[in-house]
Amino acid sequence: MRFSFFAFSWYAFGQILAGDRCMGILEEVLEVPGYEKVVKVEDSSSGLQAIIAIHNTTLGPALGGTRIYPYQKFDEALTDVLRLSKGMTYKSAIAQTGLGGGKSVIIADSKTQKTPKLLQSFGRAVDRLKGQYVCAEDIGCGLEDCMLIRQTTPYVCGLKHEMGSGNPAPYTAWGVFRGIQATANRLFGTDSLEGKTVAIQGVGSVGTYLMEYLFWAGAHLIVTDIDLEKAKQVARQYRAKIVEPHEILEIPCDILAPCAMGGIINEKTIPKLQCRAVVGASNNQLLKESDARLLAARGILYAPDFVVNAGGLVNVLCELSPKGYDAVRSRDKVNQIYRQLLTIYEIADQNNFSTHEAAVALADYRLKYGIGKREQDLYFHE
């Protein structure tokens, strides 16, 4: 998503929250137009530096993952969490989860700076929001990390217990796979992927599951990752062709599937693309909203990322009911991404919108009229 901050100064934080010191934690409110609450969190005793962004809770409590990443500047972290939290609002509205949009980032190297003390401190900060924001796993934050956060707050999901949903990656990947099928249907008149070429950028947990689904569907695979050794390991398993990271956007293919960091679809890369469609798991694939128009001008069909990558959100939501997680219910809900995407393609055609504009318009409509608003409280199992 694109944001206009005008003359907003990142460090004009506004008021300090009442009772801002708790267990060594310092919290400050950042006044950001269009957002319900953005909080900077620091704890010198654990080394915690984090931001929690709540974009919109019209339809329900904000839910979004916690990204642990070594941002070089605070501004970079803030821009990322704002983009991601707004994207979660639209993702939840389209998937009709009865949730709002939120996200959090912890400014740290997940390989060298992540400690139990840091995660527990972050959990205390989440707890002080009293359920306005619910966190989950994301880049740099896995299941074991969520279990540590859970020690200091109940407001975390995607957990490893008998009522929990566990790893959301297979469901995120399945939603993207169903989005690829819907896009193939749109392009070729059939959702069969037999003989189609899919280029996957990024073979992390979601990218690897997506490779597996596409392999069994008969697709030809091309893959890359910044860790080429990891790419080679999974490529051998699924007989995929490996290319260098800088080559993947220019490789001839039917569908390009970005499954790494965002912002890769932009005015510099779009002229180089040799695909028929872009359908991937990564968030914020467009650097600017107007990039969707540039894709359309080149005849490249774009599946809005916040539509097709909603499977993980749907999956973790299923554990927040009194009866706990139900895999069948989750699977059936994720399968609806296929029809939702075709509907968005139809809206775009009928209104001369880009597909991104069509998806945003549909989400805004549901937000305006409260369609899909949550009627029952979320249930957090012990």
ABEGO torsion letter per residue (X at the ends): XBBBAEABBAABAEBBBBGABBGGBBBBBBBBBGBABBBBBBBAAAGBBBBBBBABAAAEBBBBBBBBBBBABAAAAAAAAAAAAAAAAAAAAAAGAGBBBBBBBBBBBAAAABBAAAAAAAAAAAAAAGGABBBBBBBGBBAAAAAAAAAABABBBGBBBAABAEBAAAAAAAAAAAAAAAAAAAAAGBABABGBBBBBBEBBAAAAAAAAAAAAAGBBBBBBBABAAAAAAAAAAAGBBBBBAAAAAABBBABBBBABBBGABBAAAAAABABABBBBABBGABABAAAAAAAAAAGBBBBBAAAAAAAAAAAAAAAABAAEBBAAAAAAAAAAAAAAAAAAAAAAAAAGBBAAAAAAAAAAAAAAAGBGBBABBBBBBX
